[in-house]
Amino acid sequence: EEQLVESGGGLVQPGGSLRLSCAASGFTFNTYWMTWVRQAPGQGLEWVGNIKQDGSEKYYADSVKGRFTISRDNPKNSLYLQMNSLRAEDTAVYYCARDVGTTWGQGTLVTVSS
Amino acid sequence: DIQMTQSPSTLSASIGDRVTITCRASQSISSWLAWFQQKPGKAPKLLISKASSLESGVPSRFSGSGSGTEFTLTITSLQPDDFATYYCQQYNGYSWTFGQGTKVEIK
């Protein structure tokens, strides 16, 4: 069964950092683009960014460019989202997804608050 | 960046109704459009990719059409399990965007 499991969410102060992880199983991880999507409480979906199979290309939404970094470790079947300089408006459930969204994780909540 | 505009924002319908949701792109995205269904507290579920390609396991009452800048998601006979929020997403190029969502409610 194809599965994605996010972890690493929690409460962080404004200006702080957090690293999210996404563990993949049940499919050949290194053959897919991977994507991060977030959803603020009661709001719609927002594409955060994605990363090519070998990590050589990464793209980001303007709202996170320069603050967030996506990376992957193919031997470990893992995807990461390093979030720096966090703001209150980054508060959301963060989902990892396979390519355009064929498979999704359950999400992990990030709360940015003092 | 490409903007996606969905309409309506909310839709009230009854079981058995035919429902149509529209998504408009600010510039041509060819057929690089997906539709998702999301229920409260759950991750989105991919229904349709490439504007009209139904994902495996998705009921045939769902269909997608369109290309360029105008797209539609149609549910031919609304079922109780279909009450949810629906999102379109364009994935043309390297910056992807979602529509703002359409909530389908019970009339």
Interface residues (C-beta under 8 A of the other chain):
Chain A: T35 V37 G44 L45 E46 W47 N50 E57 Y59 A61 D62 Y95 V100 G101 T102 W104 G105 Q106 G107
Chain B: D1 A34 F36 Q38 A43 P44 K45 L46 S49 E55 Y87 Q89 Y91 Y94 S95 W96 T97 F98 G99 Q100 G101
